[in-house]
Amino acid sequence: MFNWASIFTEMPVLDEIGATLGRQLSLPYLPGHLQTIAYSFGVFTMIYIVSALTSPFIAPGTYPKLPRRTKHSWNVHAVSMAHAIVIGPMAAHRLLTLPEVGSSEKAFGWNESMGLLHGIAVGFVWDTIESVLAQVEIGFIIHGLACTLIFGLSYRPFMAFYGPSALVWEISTPFLNSKIQRSFLGRKLSHIFPRLCFSSLVCLLLNKQAKCCDHSYWIRYLDKLQMTGGPLQAINGFILLGLFFTVRVCYGLYMSFDFFQTLLAVHGSIPIGLTLTYGLGNIALNVLNLFWFTKMIAALRKRFQKGDPGANLPNGNTRATKKFRSE
């Protein structure tokens, strides 16, 4: 009788490819985890396909009417959400259970529990490839490439102990935004509260941090409900800002300081290319986080200007109302 489980546990071809790549790239721990990378890439692709096939039935009044590019963005949201749901809690668990180690161990040490975690992260090179093909903002492509290199080279092993610290940032991803989607509400604005609850579920299921300079879907979504500058938008905005600032800015900079202390302590014993890759990659990720944070502040500040807070917004009160009528 054929053992279907063997499909997922025995892949001689991947083992051979992993062994070759491990030797050529000086990544001795890669062969044991290439299957995780390949499976992750395949699962992310399948989630995209399933989203494309099921979305017309889940949202028959919305999805079929969307432009092709927006449908693609919608399906990418499902992939990103799946990645964040898996990688965030896993990273937090690893972070809490890993033992305390010295600088040398942080730089060159290895723990098998991180192999699976980093394999899923490298498998999310899917997102980088998608970003290039979709020709999105260059900042997101840089972000994806930097993450792929940093987590891929950890199989050297190098700086592997910092992987969970960086991946725990993904806890903030489900609460951040992607490209502007068409509203999931009907044309009438009655019964706002239950529709608001429904849309929050949709947002959590489909949103993605990347591919937008305004990272708060709800900030713009509430514009469409003619709630620009209101208390709900203020509460939502400050929660998003607080979460992003705590996880990605404060904790990110704190861990980066420790990261650079370790990097500088061992830079004389590693190739200059490795030092530059990790050093510049870390700087790029922190700069992007700070840049996106300022964009979020600017987006929220516009909503609370004196006068008509929605007058100068692309999705402000007046224009939002007009858009609801035209749809």
Secondary structure as UniProt FT lines:
FT   TURN            4..5
FT   HELIX           6..9
FT   HELIX           12..24
FT   TURN            25..26
FT   TURN            28..29
FT   HELIX           31..33
FT   HELIX           34..58
FT   TURN            60..62
FT   HELIX           63..65
FT   HELIX           68..97
FT   HELIX           103..108
FT   HELIX           112..123
FT   HELIX           125..134
FT   HELIX           138..152
FT   HELIX           153..155
FT   TURN            156..157
FT   HELIX           160..162
FT   HELIX           163..167
FT   HELIX           168..175
FT   HELIX           192..206
FT   HELIX           217..224
FT   TURN            225..226
FT   TURN            228..229
FT   HELIX           231..244
FT   HELIX           245..250
FT   HELIX           251..266
FT   HELIX           267..269
FT   HELIX           272..302
FT   TURN            303..304
FT   TURN            309..312
FT   TURN            314..315
FT   HELIX           317..326
//
